[in-house]
């Protein structure tokens, strides 16, 4: 049967540019985990269709394969057992999984890279590490880089335009437009409606196409969008060069720069000098530097750092410059994609206030629920290949949508009950001549009935941290601690205690020492003065963005965890990955092909594998969508150990943490009050 299935796939998919090995791999997938219908077959093979450059509807391609499979006698599965995150009711207790030294091998063809993966022997740590470190060749690395680059868009440069669209519409109304990428429909006959100068939150699950939509808007790829509109997409990071942060912003005002340069060249021409001076006054050129400095200051730059060469700044600070540049240019429509990533809480609050007073339209994609609540006047929900519009902030959207879905579900259920009742009458009296007219009347009523769609929700995301044994207090404590280099003290007055009931947030400006405090608690760096006490059996696990950077992108999640935790059966690793939503083929797919949120889940699963008594979470919500953040909140609340959080996500911190510790001017002190009290304090200052 395998040969017949493979022949069908190869024949129907002959136009796809896939390595030969992929066809046997797909056939093996189908026979190992038989789909029940063409939809399940599509979900199983969609990645292959897209990667192979499918130019038509992938659903139709799956349907054609399914039809021919049935013709050759393929038997669909009546019941398929799948490991999904929602079905895992308890955490994976690693010391109860029966870990043995039994040899386990994993030998499969990587369908996305077209290469044979290494055989992994988990029985030997040395051999396992040596074999699993098989890397893609330089040629494959280059090919992948070129493929990824092909999806990047070229956006118009960030520039200040002083000629405004006066008298022309600054609204966008586009009816019935579609958007595709890699042969996959993202939007089908959708409507794009943006009213000036409202503030829109664009929401939807990760990978649905939100960033692609912003890219298409910025690149001018959507027809019927007014050409007079100045639309600017804020890039994640600028390229570092010899310019200072302040110069980078000012050079975006090209007309101002040219006029100032011309002014120095024609000082003898009084008439021309007067014209230039008048134009400079008209475009508000003399306040440009103070306006640019004000924006940079709000985003955390000091008078000194805003004059640093950008090439000497970290990626996080260059991201802030890109954001500052977008705000300085004041386009008609400003597009922001996860603008709060890498910002501290004080800067997020400043940005919220700035957007409130921003005179033009803003469309923002953000996983930060509190940020959307504080800035959005409208929500655009990207769902089921359509854009749905809601007035109000994110909480309003969630409430109204919930009410609509409830009404739709009730109406659908009532209609289905009515249809079933009528159908039973038709079936009962179909051949009764006396009731033929009544039967025909009911058949016509069914045909005329406008069917109410069933409510289809996105899959629920679930995180689940494993439980562990209780340890008696104290677990981790610093008494009268300080830290510094030489005569310089960076942190002082550290008196902090963490146990298995702790739910603590560490807040403060970027660079104030939050990460340093975590390293002191983990004993990565020593205290200068004071005492640190740590329970001898205490296990600490830390999640940071650094952990995502350490993932080997050429490995699958299964291989990654096998490398980190040798001598562990693959079944235990698969189950553990499943508790973080990495199920099915995702566990076998190279990490480089996973989304940012999926990479975060792999990193979370790797950290949680230690079965920690205390979790340190350093900006854990970056790259997670709103549903995933909510799932993480639930998981942290259910976690039986202690938690210390460093995060700018106001909703996450306020939902999870019971106490707030502030680092300011080198001192570590507990804040007297709740998180909302702290937010009001920094907002007022």
C-alpha positions, -999 to +999 in steps of 0.1 A: +000+000+000+029+024+008+041+022-028+006+030-041+001+059-018+035+073-028+026+070-065-006+089-059+012+118-041+039+119-067+014+119-096-009+146-082+019+167-068+041+165-100+042+203-104+057+208-069+095+213-066+102+189-038+131+165-032+122+129-042+126+117-007+096+139+004+071+117-014+080+085+005+081+106+037+046+119+031+033+084+023+048+071+055+031+100+075-003+091+060+000+054+067+014+059+102-013+084+112-042+079+088-063+110+082-101+107+084-109+132+056-093+156+031-092+184+057-070+163+080-049+153+050-045+190+041-034+198+077-008+170+075+007+180+042+001+217+038+037+226+048+050+204+020+026+220-006+037+255+004+074+247+006+071+231-028+057+263-043+021+253-048+006+279-071-031+269-066-054+262-037-037+238-013-071+226-001-079+215-037-046+197-040-053+178-008-088+170-021-074+156-053-049+134-034-077+122-010-100+113-039-074+091-056-063+075-023-099+063-018-099+050-054-069+027-046-086+013-015-070+035+012-088+031+045-093+062+066-090+060+103-122+059+123-104+071+155-071+088+156-052+091+189-033+123+189-013+139+217-025+175+221-018+200+247-054+203+258-055+165+266-026+166+290-043+170+324-012+165+345+024+176+342+051+152+331+069+141+362+103+131+348+113+109+377+082+088+371+086+083+334+107+052+337+138+066+321+161+038+312+194+034+294+177+015+266+191+024+232+167+045+211+174+055+176+158+083+155+165+080+118+143+100+095+145+122+064+141+159+070+115+168+043+122+206+045+159+203+040+160+172+018+188+156+038+192+125+059+193+134+096+218+118+118+211+086+137+208+094+174+217+069+200+204+082+233+221+053+252+255+070+250+259+106+259+291+111+240+278+093+209+244+110+211+260+145+213+284+137+185+258+122+161+230+148+169+253+177+161+251+169+124+247+203+107+234+215+074+262+221+049+273+256+041+254+253+008+221+244+026+226+273+050+230+297+021+200+283+003+178+287+034+191+323+039+182+331+003+147+315+007+140+336+038+153+368+022+128+363-007+100+368+018+113+401+030+098+432+016+113+465+006+096+494+023+097+531+014+124+548+036+113+566+068+110+602+057+093+634+068+069+648+043+059+684+048+033+685+020+002+671+037-028+655+020-050+685+026-084+682+009-078+645+001-091+616+020-068+600+045-092+570+051-087+536+035-118+517+022-109+487+001-137+461-007-132+425-017-094+421-018-074+389-014-039+382-002-018+351-007+017+339+003+034+308-009+002+295-025-017+299+008-048+321+011-044+346+040-074+368+031-102+361+007-127+388-004-119+408+027-126+445+034-100+469+047-115+499+064-093+524+082-107+558+093-084+588+100-072+594+127-083+563+148-059+539+166-064+503+155-052+471+172-047+443+147-051+410+165-052+373+155-033+341+162+004+339+154+012+330+118-022+341+104-007+370+084-009+402+105+027+412+097+022+403+060-008+426+059+012+455+073+040+447+049+016+448+019+001+481+031+036+497+035+049+484+002+018+496-018+008+461-028-029+466-020-048+482-049-073+511-043-053+524-013-050+561-019-016+569-034-014+602-016-012+585+018+021+585+036+022+550+051+052+540+072+061+506+086+084+508+116+112+482+111+123+461+140+158+474+140+178+501+121+213+493+106+240+507+128+264+533+113+285+563+123+255+586+128+242+593+163+207+584+173+197+621+172+213+625+137+194+594+125+161+610+133+170+644+119+182+630+086+147+616+080+137+652+074+154+654+040+140+688+031+153+703+063+187+688+058+190+701+023+178+736+032+203+738+061+231+727+038+221+751+011+219+779+037+256+775+044+265+777+007+247+808-004+252+833+025+259+861+001+225+858-016+202+878+007+170+871-012+176+834-015+186+833+022+153+849+031+133+824+011+152+795+028+146+810+062+109+814+055+106+778+043+125+765+074+102+785+096+072+770+077+083+734+081+091+740+118+127+732+112+141+750+142+122+729+167+131+696+150+161+688+172+141+694+204+112+673+191+136+644+181+154+646+214+121+646+233+110+614+215+144+597+222+142+608+258+108+593+262+121+560+248+148+559+274+178+577+259+198+601+280+214+633+266+246+612+264+233+580+248+213+598+221+247+611+208+263+576+207+271+562+172+243+538+164+268+511+154+279+510+191+244+504+204+228+470+210+200+456+189+174+466+215+184+502+215+185+503+177+150+490+177+141+520+199+157+543+173+136+527+146+105+534+166+116+569+174+122+576+137+087+564+129+072+587+155+093+616+144+082+613+107+045+615+116+032+596+086-006+596+078-007+560+088+019+546+112+023+508+113+038+493+144+046+456+148+052+445+184+065+480+194+067+471+231+092+443+227+125+451+244+110+482+261+108+486+299+076+493+316+083+530+321+089+534+283+058+514+274+037+538+296+053+568+278+046+553+244+009+547+254+006+584+263+024+595+231+001+574+208-029+589+226-019+624+214-005+612+180-025+633+154-027+606+127-038+570+122-020+541+139-023+504+133-005+483+159+001+446+162+009+437+198+006+407+222+005+432+251-032+432+261-028+461+285-011+482+258-040+475+234-065+484+261-047+517+267-042+528+231-067+512+208-100+529+198-108+500+175-098+463+171-094+446+137-097+408+142-078+388+115-097+355+115-108+329+090-094+347+059-114+378+068-110+411+088-137+418+114-141+452+130-150+461+166-153+495+183-134+499+216-102+484+231-092+448+235-114+441+265-144+455+246-136+434+216-133+402+237-166+409+254-186+418+223-171+389+203-179+365+231-215+377+231-217+374+193-202+339+193-227+328+220-256+341+200-243+325+168-238+291+187-273+292+200-288+302+167-268+274+149-279+248+174-315+259+172-313+258+134-297+224+134-325+211+157-351+225+133-333+210+103-332+176+120-369+178+128-378+187+093-355+160+078-371+133+100-405+143+086-392+142+050-376+107+056-407+094+073-432+104+046-410+106+015-430+077-002-464+086+012-485+099-017-510+116+006-483+138+021-463+144-010-471+181-012-462+185+025-429+167+019-421+189-011-429+220+008-405+211+036-378+202+011-382+237-005-380+253+029-347+235+037-333+245+003-342+282+009-328+282+045-297+304+050-274+282+070-259+297+101-222+289+103-209+267+131-187+285+156-151+275+149-126+286+175-088+287+171-070+258+188-064+265+225-028+270+235-017+253+267+015+255+287+020+231+316+049+232+340+057+199+359+051+196+396+079+188+420+085+179+456+081+206+483+111+221+499+110+237+533+118+274+536+142+292+533+150+284+497+168+314+483+178+345+502+201+375+501+208+395+533+224+430+531+238+423+497+255+446+472+273+442+439+297+463+419+331+465+403+361+480+422+349+511+440+317+514+419+285+499+435+258+490+410+232+474+433+229+479+471+204+473+499+195+438+486+174+421+511+152+396+492+137+362+501+122+337+476+103+305+485+079+282+467+049+306+473+067+337+459+051+356+430+075+385+425+080+411+398+113+431+394+107+464+376+128+494+366+144+511+336+164+491+311+200+489+323+191+495+360+203+460+370+173+436+368+192+409+349+222+415+372+200+407+402+189+374+386+225+365+380+233+372+416+205+350+428+216+322+404+252+326+417+265+333+382+282+364+397+293+368+433+280+394+458+304+422+467+291+423+503+263+404+522+253+368+524+234+345+499+217+314+513+205+286+489+188+254+498+211+225+489+184+207+469+170+238+452+166+237+414+163+270+395+153+274+359+156+306+340+138+316+308+153+345+288+154+355+252+190+343+254+176+307+256+159+311+222+192+324+207+209+292+220+186+269+201+203+250+173+180+260+144+191+230+123+177+206+149+141+196+155+126+203+190+129+166+197+166+165+188+173+198+207+159+184+240+176+150+234+209+169+230+203+188+262+190+159+282+207+127+269+197+092+281+160+103+280+135+082+260+121+101+230+086+092+242+092+112+274+106+141+254+076+141+229+052+141+258+070+170+275+070+190+243+033+183+239+026+199+273+039+231+257+019+228+225+048+213+203+028+183+191+028+161+160+050+171+131+061+203+149+083+182+172+101+168+141+104+200+121+137+220+121+134+249+146+144+274+119+110+268+103+090+275+135+074+308+143+088+331+170+061+319+194+068+283+187+105+288+193+096+304+226+076+273+235+105+250+227+128+272+249+101+270+277+099+233+274+137+230+276+139+251+307+110+234+324+125+199+318+147+206+349+116+203+371+125+236+389+114+247+424+118+283+413+112+299+379+130+330+368+111+345+338+130+374+320+106+390+294+088+357+288+059+371+267+080+384+238+070+366+206+039+351+222+004+360+209-023+371+233-038+336+236-004+321+244+003+348+270-030+339+287-020+302+286+013+311+302-005+331+329-027+300+337+004+278+337+023+301+361-007+304+384-010+266+385+028+262+390+035+248+425+069+265+428+081+301+432+082+326+404+103+358+398+093+379+368+111+406+348+086+419+322+071+450+306+038+432+299+015+449+323-013+423+320+011+394+326+027+411+357-006+422+372-022+388+367+007+367+380+026+388+406+016+395+442+045+418+451+065+444+432+102+451+437+117+483+422+153+489+412+160+526+411+193+545+415+210+512+423+187+503+453+165+472+454+133+479+474+098+465+478+070+487+465+043+494+490+012+488+469-002+468+440+009+469+404-018+493+393-005+517+421+030+515+406+017+521+371-001+552+382+031+564+399+052+561+368+025+575+345+022+606+367+059+611+367 
